[in-house]
């Protein structure tokens, strides 16, 4: 559609020129824009809250699992029963497939048992 020798572009090409001059149209457009901004903001806030809750949940689960491993490993660390420690690490690793690795480390920072053989 040619108007004054030039082709109209964008959103105004779809609507007649008087369409955006009506007060009802302007009001509906402003409400739509405010609604989109509000929905976008609430989406971003919700995503951030969910991410924080998931991270907190994973950290709590890892802390609980590490405490249970530490209490069970203490009985085998005194006599240095490496086979029992290795067996315990293997059982915990197979019971929790989402855990990537488990390591038991002594007070000096030396790795005693690790779920991956190459890391010892």
Long-range contacts (C-beta under 8 A, 24 or more apart in sequence): 65-92, 65-96, 65-99, 69-102, 69-104, 73-104, 77-104, 77-106, 77-112, 82-112, 82-113, 85-112, 85-113, 86-113, 89-113, 89-114, 89-115, 90-115
